Amino acid sequence: MEGGCTCRNIRYRLNGRPMIVHACHCTWCQRETGTVHALNALYEAELVEHIAAEPEIIDTPSASGKGQRIARCPVCKVAVWSNYPGSGPAVRFVRVGTMDDPTQCPPDVHIFTSTKQPWVTLPPGAKAFAEFYDPAEVWSDETKARHRAVRERVKK
């Protein structure tokens, strides 16, 4: 899959499938995206290949107080991914809306639904959590293995 910003200055290629896709309904994501939720596909950084230009990295506050680093196009300012302190630069939370075909990455889980807009209706049977979730209970065995591998690489 490929994607990029609105002006096409930033282009990237995603090698493989995401570890998991989050629909985050927290009020911070609502504010940052200007819509009802952020839709992020989690990828190991080495699976996100830059094919045109480099983003500018903006340090942004977050509800946790630990902040996040948002990669934005230096021209049109569209956010293409974020890095959060928990995984650092090793995992990119790629904005699904910047993919050329976002239909390939529907949400696997809805998080922080305690603050979702009341008129947003989740699909029947959707995995949904009022706040965050326990990855041991939600992630597939493949995702757990991929995340362990990322953590091992980061330790080295």
QUIKA-V976767 format. One record per residue. N is the residue number from 0. PHI is phi in degrees with one decimal (none if undefined). OMEGA is omega as a letter, one per 20 degrees, with the letter a starting at -180 (none if undefined). NEAR is the number of other C-alpha atoms within 8 Angstrom. Layout:
BEGIN
N/PHI/OMEGA/NEAR
N/PHI/OMEGA/NEAR
END
This chain:
BEGIN
0/none/r/9
1/-126.9/r/10
2/-167.7/r/11
3/169.7/a/13
4/-82.7/a/14
5/-65.1/a/8
6/-85.2/r/7
7/71.3/r/7
8/-66.8/r/11
9/-92.0/r/14
10/-134.0/r/13
11/-139.9/r/12
12/-123.3/r/12
13/-101.2/a/10
14/-97.0/a/8
15/98.2/a/6
16/-95.3/r/6
17/-68.7/r/8
18/-66.8/r/10
19/-164.6/r/10
20/-120.7/r/14
21/-102.0/r/14
22/-103.9/a/13
23/-99.1/a/13
24/-101.6/a/17
25/-66.7/a/13
26/-67.2/r/8
27/-64.9/r/8
28/-65.3/r/13
29/-59.8/a/13
30/-66.8/a/8
31/-66.5/a/6
32/-94.2/a/9
33/72.3/a/7
34/-144.8/a/7
35/-80.5/r/11
36/-166.3/r/12
37/-97.2/r/13
38/-118.6/a/12
39/-121.0/r/13
40/-98.9/a/15
41/-86.9/a/13
42/-128.7/r/13
43/-62.2/a/10
44/-54.4/a/9
45/-70.6/r/6
46/-92.4/r/10
47/-105.8/a/12
48/-96.6/r/9
49/-76.7/r/10
50/-116.7/r/8
51/-157.7/r/8
52/62.6/r/8
53/-119.1/r/7
54/-76.3/r/9
55/-93.3/a/8
56/-101.7/a/8
57/-114.1/r/8
58/-77.2/a/8
59/-128.9/r/8
60/-64.1/r/8
61/-142.6/a/9
62/-60.1/a/7
63/-69.5/a/5
64/86.1/a/6
65/-93.8/r/8
66/74.9/r/12
67/-147.8/r/12
68/-110.9/a/11
69/-101.7/r/13
70/-89.6/a/12
71/-122.7/r/13
72/-66.5/r/15
73/-70.0/a/7
74/-94.8/a/6
75/-95.1/r/8
76/71.0/r/7
77/-67.5/r/8
78/-79.0/r/11
79/-106.0/r/13
80/-164.0/r/12
81/-130.1/r/12
82/-122.4/r/14
83/-109.3/a/10
84/-56.3/a/8
85/-57.3/r/4
86/-110.3/r/9
87/61.0/a/8
88/-74.5/a/8
89/-74.6/a/11
90/-126.3/r/12
91/-105.4/r/14
92/-95.8/a/11
93/-77.1/r/12
94/-70.3/a/13
95/-58.6/a/10
96/-63.9/r/6
97/-90.4/r/12
98/-76.0/r/11
99/-62.3/r/8
100/-130.1/a/8
101/-66.1/r/10
102/-64.6/r/5
103/-77.2/a/5
104/-131.0/r/8
105/-68.4/a/7
106/-67.1/r/10
107/-87.2/a/10
108/-152.7/r/11
109/-106.3/a/14
110/-121.6/a/15
111/54.9/r/13
112/-72.7/r/13
113/-62.4/a/9
114/-116.4/r/9
115/-66.9/r/12
116/-64.1/a/7
117/-63.3/a/5
118/-89.9/r/4
119/-82.7/r/7
120/-109.2/r/5
121/-82.1/r/5
122/-62.5/r/5
123/-57.0/r/4
124/81.5/a/4
125/-65.4/r/9
126/-73.0/a/7
127/-140.9/a/8
128/-133.3/a/12
129/-59.3/r/9
130/-124.2/r/8
131/-92.6/a/7
132/-135.3/r/8
133/-89.9/a/6
134/-54.2/a/6
135/-61.5/a/6
136/-94.3/a/6
137/-109.2/a/7
138/-70.3/r/10
139/-70.9/r/6
140/-59.8/r/6
141/-62.8/r/8
142/-63.8/r/10
143/-59.4/r/10
144/-64.9/r/8
145/-62.9/a/9
146/-67.6/r/8
147/-59.9/r/8
148/-62.6/r/8
149/-62.8/a/11
150/-62.3/r/9
151/-65.6/r/8
152/-64.6/a/7
153/-66.7/a/7
154/-64.7/a/5
155/-74.4/none/4
END
